[in-house]
Amino acid sequence: MIQIKILGDGCPECTLLEEITREVANSMGIEAEFETVTDTDQIMEYPILSTPGLVVQGDLVSYGRIPAKTEIEDWFKEAI
């Protein structure tokens, strides 16, 4: 199972990132546990300058943008 964290305050971009990431996981048949992190102190534990942020298996892979589905697929492939 892949651990995924969405870092952000619940803004529309954060919600969109979670939707896209869930869609990619489902299309790849990957079991994933999602956690939405809205606490600023917890978000700042990562080297992040802006939200939304995406953490896969403990590694910050993206922040400040909505990555392409192909990028998310590649990160999932690396994680499994």
mmCIF file of the C-alpha atoms, coordinates in Angstrom:
data_MODEL
# 
_entry.id   MODEL 
# 
loop_
_atom_site.group_PDB 
_atom_site.id 
_atom_site.type_symbol 
_atom_site.label_atom_id 
_atom_site.label_alt_id 
_atom_site.label_comp_id 
_atom_site.label_asym_id 
_atom_site.label_entity_id 
_atom_site.label_seq_id 
_atom_site.pdbx_PDB_ins_code 
_atom_site.Cartn_x 
_atom_site.Cartn_y 
_atom_site.Cartn_z 
_atom_site.occupancy 
_atom_site.B_iso_or_equiv 
_atom_site.pdbx_formal_charge 
_atom_site.auth_seq_id 
_atom_site.auth_comp_id 
_atom_site.auth_asym_id 
_atom_site.auth_atom_id 
_atom_site.pdbx_PDB_model_num 
ATOM 1  C CA . MET A 1 1  ? 0.000  0.000  0.000   1.00 0.00 ? 1  MET A CA 1 
ATOM 2  C CA . ILE A 1 2  ? 1.306  3.434  -0.927  1.00 0.00 ? 2  ILE A CA 1 
ATOM 3  C CA . GLN A 1 3  ? 1.104  6.253  1.603   1.00 0.00 ? 3  GLN A CA 1 
ATOM 4  C CA . ILE A 1 4  ? 0.061  9.565  0.050   1.00 0.00 ? 4  ILE A CA 1 
ATOM 5  C CA . LYS A 1 5  ? -0.214 12.958 1.692   1.00 0.00 ? 5  LYS A CA 1 
ATOM 6  C CA . ILE A 1 6  ? -1.830 16.030 0.220   1.00 0.00 ? 6  ILE A CA 1 
ATOM 7  C CA . LEU A 1 7  ? -0.357 19.140 1.832   1.00 0.00 ? 7  LEU A CA 1 
ATOM 8  C CA . GLY A 1 8  ? -2.537 22.242 1.882   1.00 0.00 ? 8  GLY A CA 1 
ATOM 9  C CA . ASP A 1 9  ? -5.308 24.172 3.517   1.00 0.00 ? 9  ASP A CA 1 
ATOM 10 C CA . GLY A 1 10 ? -8.153 22.629 1.548   1.00 0.00 ? 10 GLY A CA 1 
ATOM 11 C CA . CYS A 1 11 ? -8.043 25.148 -1.300  1.00 0.00 ? 11 CYS A CA 1 
ATOM 12 C CA . PRO A 1 12 ? -9.551 24.204 -4.687  1.00 0.00 ? 12 PRO A CA 1 
ATOM 13 C CA . GLU A 1 13 ? -6.086 23.280 -6.032  1.00 0.00 ? 13 GLU A CA 1 
ATOM 14 C CA . CYS A 1 14 ? -5.497 20.956 -3.071  1.00 0.00 ? 14 CYS A CA 1 
ATOM 15 C CA . THR A 1 15 ? -8.848 19.281 -3.653  1.00 0.00 ? 15 THR A CA 1 
ATOM 16 C CA . LEU A 1 16 ? -8.104 18.912 -7.369  1.00 0.00 ? 16 LEU A CA 1 
ATOM 17 C CA . LEU A 1 17 ? -4.685 17.389 -6.638  1.00 0.00 ? 17 LEU A CA 1 
ATOM 18 C CA . GLU A 1 18 ? -6.267 14.799 -4.369  1.00 0.00 ? 18 GLU A CA 1 
ATOM 19 C CA . GLU A 1 19 ? -8.941 13.953 -6.954  1.00 0.00 ? 19 GLU A CA 1 
ATOM 20 C CA . ILE A 1 20 ? -6.366 13.506 -9.723  1.00 0.00 ? 20 ILE A CA 1 
ATOM 21 C CA . THR A 1 21 ? -4.039 11.480 -7.499  1.00 0.00 ? 21 THR A CA 1 
ATOM 22 C CA . ARG A 1 22 ? -6.884 9.181  -6.431  1.00 0.00 ? 22 ARG A CA 1 
ATOM 23 C CA . GLU A 1 23 ? -7.907 8.769  -10.071 1.00 0.00 ? 23 GLU A CA 1 
ATOM 24 C CA . VAL A 1 24 ? -4.363 7.769  -11.074 1.00 0.00 ? 24 VAL A CA 1 
ATOM 25 C CA . ALA A 1 25 ? -4.075 5.301  -8.183  1.00 0.00 ? 25 ALA A CA 1 
ATOM 26 C CA . ASN A 1 26 ? -7.410 3.713  -9.116  1.00 0.00 ? 26 ASN A CA 1 
ATOM 27 C CA . SER A 1 27 ? -6.546 3.499  -12.812 1.00 0.00 ? 27 SER A CA 1 
ATOM 28 C CA . MET A 1 28 ? -3.234 1.798  -11.945 1.00 0.00 ? 28 MET A CA 1 
ATOM 29 C CA . GLY A 1 29 ? -4.915 -0.600 -9.498  1.00 0.00 ? 29 GLY A CA 1 
ATOM 30 C CA . ILE A 1 30 ? -2.783 0.705  -6.627  1.00 0.00 ? 30 ILE A CA 1 
ATOM 31 C CA . GLU A 1 31 ? -3.955 0.503  -3.044  1.00 0.00 ? 31 GLU A CA 1 
ATOM 32 C CA . ALA A 1 32 ? -3.257 3.852  -1.467  1.00 0.00 ? 32 ALA A CA 1 
ATOM 33 C CA . GLU A 1 33 ? -3.847 5.436  1.900   1.00 0.00 ? 33 GLU A CA 1 
ATOM 34 C CA . PHE A 1 34 ? -4.572 9.145  1.583   1.00 0.00 ? 34 PHE A CA 1 
ATOM 35 C CA . GLU A 1 35 ? -4.019 11.743 4.278   1.00 0.00 ? 35 GLU A CA 1 
ATOM 36 C CA . THR A 1 36 ? -4.836 15.417 3.919   1.00 0.00 ? 36 THR A CA 1 
ATOM 37 C CA . VAL A 1 37 ? -2.465 17.542 5.978   1.00 0.00 ? 37 VAL A CA 1 
ATOM 38 C CA . THR A 1 38 ? -3.846 20.996 6.749   1.00 0.00 ? 38 THR A CA 1 
ATOM 39 C CA . ASP A 1 39 ? -1.828 21.818 9.867   1.00 0.00 ? 39 ASP A CA 1 
ATOM 40 C CA . THR A 1 40 ? 0.745  24.481 8.969   1.00 0.00 ? 40 THR A CA 1 
ATOM 41 C CA . ASP A 1 41 ? 3.356  23.095 11.377  1.00 0.00 ? 41 ASP A CA 1 
ATOM 42 C CA . GLN A 1 42 ? 3.093  19.635 9.804   1.00 0.00 ? 42 GLN A CA 1 
ATOM 43 C CA . ILE A 1 43 ? 3.228  21.084 6.280   1.00 0.00 ? 43 ILE A CA 1 
ATOM 44 C CA . MET A 1 44 ? 6.366  23.040 7.177   1.00 0.00 ? 44 MET A CA 1 
ATOM 45 C CA . GLU A 1 45 ? 8.126  19.783 8.094   1.00 0.00 ? 45 GLU A CA 1 
ATOM 46 C CA . TYR A 1 46 ? 8.612  19.422 4.332   1.00 0.00 ? 46 TYR A CA 1 
ATOM 47 C CA . PRO A 1 47 ? 10.743 21.756 2.185   1.00 0.00 ? 47 PRO A CA 1 
ATOM 48 C CA . ILE A 1 48 ? 7.653  23.313 0.652   1.00 0.00 ? 48 ILE A CA 1 
ATOM 49 C CA . LEU A 1 49 ? 7.261  26.918 -0.473  1.00 0.00 ? 49 LEU A CA 1 
ATOM 50 C CA . SER A 1 50 ? 3.635  26.799 -1.614  1.00 0.00 ? 50 SER A CA 1 
ATOM 51 C CA . THR A 1 51 ? 0.688  24.449 -1.695  1.00 0.00 ? 51 THR A CA 1 
ATOM 52 C CA . PRO A 1 52 ? -0.605 22.093 -2.838  1.00 0.00 ? 52 PRO A CA 1 
ATOM 53 C CA . GLY A 1 53 ? 2.062  19.566 -1.992  1.00 0.00 ? 53 GLY A CA 1 
ATOM 54 C CA . LEU A 1 54 ? 2.180  15.882 -2.812  1.00 0.00 ? 54 LEU A CA 1 
ATOM 55 C CA . VAL A 1 55 ? 4.076  13.378 -0.674  1.00 0.00 ? 55 VAL A CA 1 
ATOM 56 C CA . VAL A 1 56 ? 4.445  9.771  -1.853  1.00 0.00 ? 56 VAL A CA 1 
ATOM 57 C CA . GLN A 1 57 ? 5.891  7.231  0.586   1.00 0.00 ? 57 GLN A CA 1 
ATOM 58 C CA . GLY A 1 58 ? 7.333  10.038 2.718   1.00 0.00 ? 58 GLY A CA 1 
ATOM 59 C CA . ASP A 1 59 ? 9.030  11.871 -0.169  1.00 0.00 ? 59 ASP A CA 1 
ATOM 60 C CA . LEU A 1 60 ? 7.891  15.304 -1.290  1.00 0.00 ? 60 LEU A CA 1 
ATOM 61 C CA . VAL A 1 61 ? 7.499  14.906 -5.054  1.00 0.00 ? 61 VAL A CA 1 
ATOM 62 C CA . SER A 1 62 ? 5.662  18.093 -5.995  1.00 0.00 ? 62 SER A CA 1 
ATOM 63 C CA . TYR A 1 63 ? 4.520  21.406 -4.589  1.00 0.00 ? 63 TYR A CA 1 
ATOM 64 C CA . GLY A 1 64 ? 2.977  24.650 -5.786  1.00 0.00 ? 64 GLY A CA 1 
ATOM 65 C CA . ARG A 1 65 ? 1.359  23.117 -8.860  1.00 0.00 ? 65 ARG A CA 1 
ATOM 66 C CA . ILE A 1 66 ? -0.898 20.370 -10.159 1.00 0.00 ? 66 ILE A CA 1 
ATOM 67 C CA . PRO A 1 67 ? 1.373  17.733 -11.729 1.00 0.00 ? 67 PRO A CA 1 
ATOM 68 C CA . ALA A 1 68 ? 0.400  15.876 -14.872 1.00 0.00 ? 68 ALA A CA 1 
ATOM 69 C CA . LYS A 1 69 ? -1.152 12.434 -14.481 1.00 0.00 ? 69 LYS A CA 1 
ATOM 70 C CA . THR A 1 70 ? 1.889  10.907 -16.187 1.00 0.00 ? 70 THR A CA 1 
ATOM 71 C CA . GLU A 1 71 ? 4.155  12.425 -13.536 1.00 0.00 ? 71 GLU A CA 1 
ATOM 72 C CA . ILE A 1 72 ? 2.022  10.976 -10.763 1.00 0.00 ? 72 ILE A CA 1 
ATOM 73 C CA . GLU A 1 73 ? 2.090  7.573  -12.498 1.00 0.00 ? 73 GLU A CA 1 
ATOM 74 C CA . ASP A 1 74 ? 5.896  7.718  -12.630 1.00 0.00 ? 74 ASP A CA 1 
ATOM 75 C CA . TRP A 1 75 ? 6.113  8.563  -8.909  1.00 0.00 ? 75 TRP A CA 1 
ATOM 76 C CA . PHE A 1 76 ? 3.806  5.657  -8.102  1.00 0.00 ? 76 PHE A CA 1 
ATOM 77 C CA . LYS A 1 77 ? 5.896  3.288  -10.233 1.00 0.00 ? 77 LYS A CA 1 
ATOM 78 C CA . GLU A 1 78 ? 9.012  4.365  -8.350  1.00 0.00 ? 78 GLU A CA 1 
ATOM 79 C CA . ALA A 1 79 ? 7.267  3.830  -5.012  1.00 0.00 ? 79 ALA A CA 1 
ATOM 80 C CA . ILE A 1 80 ? 6.084  0.266  -5.650  1.00 0.00 ? 80 ILE A CA 1 
# 
